[in-house]
């Protein structure tokens, strides 16, 4: 059953599902992973068009750098975590513990900030894993749920070899 996604300024189909994009005042205010059966929605404004194009460019080329005008959201701590996440190179991961040590915080706090990320893809929280495996994603920890499959696809797309075998199961 199709849900009502009128809150989004655009919905972009992707190989891992769909990406919802919200805009206001010339800024991207949110990006959200949506289920694969979500219907596409044409961009409603210039910023949504720019974001939709950049999502598609990233899906075609994992090295594509996002240059979107992002709204200033989140607490000062969350913004510090998100900035650290943006510095993780494509094809690499950092653990919650590594980021916690770098930011002088706790792994659980890093995980919460990752889950609260308003701009997935532009702030690549999928590059943060647990010390013992893939970890959670977007506040979910189910082992084979939709969101963890998105994380697996993104890591494989970026060349992280441990998850590459999973990519073909999601197309």
N, C-alpha and C positions, 0 to 999 in steps of 0.2 A: 504494500500500500504506500503510495507516494505521500510524503509529509508536506506540510506547508512551509516553504522556505522563502516566504516573501521578504524576510528581514535582509536577505542578501542582495547586494547590488549587481552581483554576477555569480554564476555557478559554472565552473569550468570542468569539463570531463578530463580525467587523467587516467593513466594506466592502473592506478591503485584505487580508484573510486572517483570522487569528485572533490573539488575545492570550492567552498563557499567564500565569497569576498564581500565584506561590508565596507562602505565608505561614508564619509560625512565631512563636509567642510574642506574638501580637497585633500583628505588624508585617508589612508586605509585604516579602518578602526578595528578590523578583525579578519582573520583568515581561519577557516575551520575545515577539517576533514569531514566529508559527508559520505554516506554509503554509496556503493557502486550503482545502484538503481536510481539515484537522484537525477532528475531531469536537468538538462543544461538550461541556463538562463543568460541571455545576451547581456553584456555590460550596459548599465543604465547611465553611466557618466564616464568622463575621460579618465578619472583615476581608476575606476573599476576596469576600464579597457586596458590601461597600462598594467595593472596587476594581473589580469587574465593573460595578457601577452607574455608577461614574465614567468608565470606559472607554466605556460606551454613551452617556453624556451628552456626552462629548467628541466622539464620532462624530456625534452629532446637532447639536452646537453647538461650533464651534471655539474660541469664547471661554470655554468652561467651564474654571474653574480647579481643578486637582487639589489635594486636601487629604488625601492619604493618609499614614498613619503608615509612613514608610519606614525600613527597617533602616539602621544606620550601616555602610556597606560602602565599600570602596575606600580608596586611599591618601589622605593629606591633599591631595596635588596633584590627584588625580582629583576629590575633593570640591570643591575650589576651582573647577575647570573646570566641573563639573556645576552649581554654584551660579551661575556666570556664564551658563551656557546657560539656566538657568531665568529669567534676567532679560531674555532676548531676547523682545520683544513678538511676539504672533501676527501673521502676515503679513509679518514681516521676517526677514532672515537676516543672519548675520555670517560672515565667512570664518575659516578656521583661522588665517590670518595676523593678522586683527584681534583675535581672542581671544588669540593668542600675545603680541601687543604689549601688550594690556591686562593680561595676567597675567605679563608679563615671562618668557616661555617661548619655545618653538619651535613652529612650525606642526605638525610631525610629532608632537610630544608631545601637542598638543591633539587631533589626529586619533586618536591611540591612546586617549586618555581618552574621547573620544566613542564609539569602538568598544567600550570596556569598560563603557559605561553599563548599569547593572543595572535601570534604571527608565525605559525609553523611554516616551514620551508624557508621563509625569509630569516627566521631565527631557527636554525636547524637543530632543534632539541632531539631529533632522532639520533644524533651523533653522541648522545650521552647514554651510557649503558651501566649495568651493575657490574661489579667485579667478577661475578660468577656467570654472566650470560647477558642476554639482551636487555633484561630489566623490564620495567613497565613502560607505558606510553599513554599520554593524555589521561592520566589518572585511572588507567586500567592495568590489571596485572594478569588477566586471563591468558593462558598460554597459547591459544589459537584463535583469539578473537579478531575481529575486523581491524581494530586499530593497531594491534601488534603486527598484523600482516602488512599494514601500511608501512610501519617502521622497518620491517624486513625488506620490503620492496625498495624503500628509499636507500637503505644501507647498501643493498646489492647494486642499485642504480649508480651509486657513488663509488663503486668498486671495492667495497669492503668484502673481501673474499669469504669470510665466515658465513655470510648470509646470501651469497650469490645463488646457491642452489634453490633457494626459496622463490626467487624472482619468477621463474617460469610457472609456478603454481598459482600466480595471481593474475595472469593475463586471460 
